[in-house]
């Protein structure tokens, strides 16, 4: 990843993962709100702490909602993207309640 890409990712309010990319973050909760793209749809904004900064991960997927429902607030997780376009799937792996548990 280039220097400008790293800089942009730090500045972005939203989490955007590339295919096969994984981030480790702390789950802070969620909000259900109207979709930014389709007015008649709802989306879930997951609140995550990445590198000490609060960011959001947005998804309308019921599958990912069920995955996040198994995670406790303040748990550390790995969020991984597999696939591109409408073949994209996200996976969550709980890595601990405290960062020290997996450092």
Secondary structure as UniProt FT lines:
FT   HELIX           3..11
FT   TURN            19..20
FT   STRAND          22..34
FT   TURN            39..40
FT   STRAND          42..50
FT   TURN            51..52
FT   STRAND          53..59
FT   HELIX           62..69
FT   TURN            73..74
FT   STRAND          76..82
FT   HELIX           85..87
FT   STRAND          89..96
FT   HELIX           99..101
//
